[in-house]
């Protein structure tokens, strides 16, 4: 998790811990890989409305505002506030916010839902990149936040908090542990060996297969095929992870590549196919609005330009496009929605959705990490448009759940957002989008986990009972019986936000 913030950019951000502790973020949180935009006027309205609802209902329930917002009723109140500002997009009622019994009854309706998060992260114990830990220290010195800068660590994105947030503080059943490549290897979160060791440690502790692991590959870099052979021989991964952009943080990246480069890539596909490890996860998207100027030589590698040919040439492989090839990550609020309303297209994401028509195949997938979370807090109608675009072109069977946590804190609010989200009827009619349906209906069950379970050969009939009885399930049950489960939901965010004064 690197950051290349300049001194000017340092002065425009503050720790995300200073943000209002809402069950749903009320402004975009940056993990250091991008400049977070300022809180929009609509996000300010949402925040104010959440506070109003929390003050009203917390008093009736005999608790303070912060404690109320840690409960299921507090989560419901946040979605009520979102609907009040953006229009009805989420399935929620004020009765859930007012009555914990109503909120609990709704939660029971999704109990046992299988959720597989295919994009999660933690960083190694000795991770001490100055761009991450040093930035935390500098910001807190500037902000006089009351925290001792000398005691700030990377704890919030390390193993202990990962287990807490993913398996105790959310409904996630199974996760995939990922990593990222950088031209400067000191930025890397985890080595492939560390990913494999982490997977083994978690599963041994849990007493079931709670986590799977990637092997991160760097095509074109010296020795990259040796790493493929080593992974296959010593620690076979569940799937592969690659970045066609090379280094996702530097426009001067030295190793961009195309997936359909026959000379470079096809010998790897042969090995992956022969080994039976056929899930290829590829980061694409998340470029700034000025990408043509700021990333002039490499931005095209983030697009879907190489997918039709490779999908057709290798129909036995699954090409899982992380972030769903969504380009407009940090555009001014409303810009992407305005473009969509004019054209019916979402840059790069629509191009991805058309790959099946171009290739005649069904082996390309859209993964939702970061793209869904960010659009949801900026404009949930646009989040609905993005999801509708993926499903319309790729099919509900080819959209995959991922949250990019633990960098974004607990994924529970994202889970609740998808459970409650519906594509508004006017958008369904205008753009030919199908409804998403109920929280535990066919479409959402597919997206949340059934699609990934099939791709990763998880037999739910055999495996799911163990998820409800293993060590993590026991810990969660103990918290629930003690009445302290909600206290785990601290609503904290870890990263950086734009200063409220900017």
C-alpha positions, -999 to +999 in steps of 0.1 A: +000+000+000+022+028-012+016+065-016+034+090-036+017+121-021+036+153-025+040+179+002+010+198-013-011+167-013-001+160+023-016+194+033-049+185+018-057+153+037-062+141+072-064+106+089-096+088+081-099+081+118-110+117+121-140+111+098-175+108+113-179+072+124-208+062+103-218+027+095-215+037+058-186+061+050-199+096+043-169+105+021-144+086+000-116+070+020-081+067+003-057+039+011-029+061-001-030+051-038-050+081-048-060+116-037-094+114-020-120+139-033-136+164-009-169+155+007-197+164-017-227+184-007-249+153-009-225+134+013-227+162+038-265+159+037-263+122+043-240+127+072-263+153+088-293+131+083-276+101+099-268+122+129-304+134+131-318+098+129-291+085+154-299+112+179-336+105+177-335+067+179-306+064+203-324+084+229-355+062+226-332+031+231-313+046+260-279+047+244-255+073+230-252+081+193-219+062+187-232+031+204-265+032+184-245+035+151-227+003+159-259-017+159-280-032+131-305-004+137-277+022+132-267+005+099-304+007+088-305+044+098-276+051+075-293+035+045-325+055+053-304+086+052-289+076+018-324+071+004-335+105+018-308+122-001-304+102-033-339+087-037-350+052-030-322+029-041-318+008-009-344-016+005-348-003+041-374+012+064-373+035+094-389+007+114-355-011+112-338+020+126-364+025+153-367-011+165-338-034+170-361-064+169-372-054+133-335-050+123-327-083+138-356-100+120-343-087+087-308-099+095-321-134+102-334-135+066-298-135+053-284-157+080-263-185+063-258-166+031-226-177+015-203-148+008-169-152-008-147-121-010-121-126-037-101-094-030-087-089+005-053-078+018-031-075+048+006-064+049+035-083+063+045-078+100+078-061+090+061-038+065+075-003+073+074+015+039+079+051+047+052+060+022+027+043+044+038+044+081+058+076+076+028+093+061+006+084+090+031+099+114+035+131+094-002+137+090-008+133+127+020+157+135+004+182+111-031+177+124-022+176+162-048+149+164-038+138+199-022+106+187+014+101+195+031+100+160+059+078+173+034+051+182+016+049+149+020+016+132+005-003+103-015-025+127-048-016+110-039-033+078-020-063+094-031-098+102-048-094+136-072-067+124-077-085+091-092-116+110-112-093+132-127-073+104-132-100+078-143-130+098-157-116+131-170-082+120-186-092+087-207-120+072-178-131+049-176-169+047-144-173+026-118-148+015-090-147-011-058-131+001-042-110-026-011-088-032+002-063-056+035-058-076+056-027-076+087-019-096+103-011-062+098-044-044+100-028-010+064-016-015+051-051-018+025-061+009+033-098+010+056-121-009+039-151-025+055-173+001+040-151+028+006-153+012+008-191+012+020-192+048-008-168+058-034-190+041-021-221+059-020-203+093-056-190+090-071-223+079-052-243+105-065-219+132-101-219+119-102-256+114-117-252+079-108-236+045-116-200+053-091-184+030-074-190-003-044-173-018-031-157-049+003-159-064+012-125-077+030-126-111+050-099-129+050-107-166+080-093-185+101-088-154+133-108-150+127-143-136+089-141-136+084-175-151+108-189-125+083-177-099+055-195-117+075-227-116+084-222-080+048-215-070+036-246-088+063-268-072+063-255-036+030-236-029+003-240-056-020-210-053-058-210-057-055-185-085-030-160-101-029-122-098-015-098-123-014-061-131-013-054-169-002-018-160+029-031-142+032-008-112-002+006-103+012+036-085+037+050-110+031+064-144+067+056-151+061+019-147+086-002-167+066-034-173+032-030-188+020-059-209-010-072-229-028-104-219-030-114-256+008-111-261+014-146-275+052-145-271+051-133-235+019-148-220+008-180-238+035-202-224+023-192-189-013-200-198-002-235-209+014-241-175-016-227-157-040-249-177-019-280-173-017-274-135-055-269-133-051-234-118-072-216-143-084-185-125-064-155-138-072-123-118-061-090-135-062-055-121-077-031-147-091+004-143-090+030-116-073+057-136-076+095-129-097+118-151-065+132-168-052+097-176-043+106-212-019+133-199-007+118-166-003+082-178+003+089-215+023+058-225+006+031-204-030+039-197-043+017-225-030-013-206-057-007-181-085-011-207-102-042-220-084-040-253-066-073-249-095-094-236-115-105-268-085-123-283-072-139-252-106-150-240-112-166-274-078-182-276-080-196-240-117-205-234-107-230-206-093-201-185-112-176-164-102-140-168-114-122-137-111-084-141-105-067-108-124-034-102-145-044-132-123-023-156-140+009-141-120+039-153-136+069-137-123+065-102-117+100-089-136+121-114-154+152-101-187+140-085-214+135-111-191+135-141-193+098-148-231+097-141-236+126-166-216+108-192-237+076-186-269+095-189-259+110-222-244+079-238-255+049-218-219+039-215-195+038-186-159+042-198-140+009-199-166-009-178-190-010-208-161-021-230-155-050-207-192-059-207-191-062-245-163-087-246-186-118-247-202-104-279-168-098-294-152-130-284-181-154-284-170-167-250-183-166-214-150-167-196-145-130-187-157-117-153-161-084-135-149-082-099-164-053-078-137-043-054-133-006-047-154+004-077-186-006-059-176+008-026-165+042-040-195+047-063-219+036-036-208+065-013-206+091-040-238+083-059-257+050-053-277+054-085-244+053-104-234+022-084-266+007-096-258+017-132-223+002-130-237-031-116-264-031-142-239-026-170-218-055-159-248-079-155-264-068-188-232-076-208-215-104-189-245-120-171-251-123-134-231-155-135-200-135-144-200-108-118-179-115-087-180-101-051-148-085-037-144-056-013-106-047-013-107-049+025-090-047+050-076-015+035-112-002+035-120-014+070-148-040+076-166-051+045-199-054+063-213-021+051-205-031+015-223-064+020-253-047+034-252-021+005-254-049-021-281-068-002-303-037-001-294-022-035-320-022-063-316-007-098-343+021-099-372+013-122-366+043-145-331+030-151-343-005-157-367+007-184-343+032-201-312+010-202-327-025-203-313-035-169-328-064-151-338-060-114-313-073-088-340-088-067-340-096-029-310-098-006-308-135-008-324-140-042-308-157-072-288-128-086-273-116-054-265-151-042-247-157-074-227-125-071-219-128-034-205-163-036-220-190-058-201-178-089-168-178-071-175-211-053-180-227-087-148-212-101-128-222-071-143-257-069-158-252-035-184-279-027-208-259-005-228-290+005-196-304+020-179-272+031-206-249+043-214-268+075-178-265+086-179-227+082-208-226+107-189-248+132-152-238+130-132-217+154-141-184+139-178-193+140-175-203+176-158-169+185-185-150+167-212-170+185-196-162+218-196-125+211-232-127+201-242-146+232-224-121+253-242-093+236-210-077+224-210-085+187-221-051+177-192-036+198-169-051+172-184-028+146-164+003+155-172+020+122-136+031+120-119+038+086-082+035+081-066+057+055-070+093+045-098+117+037-098+151+021-098+178+048-132+191+056-120+226+051-108+219+016 
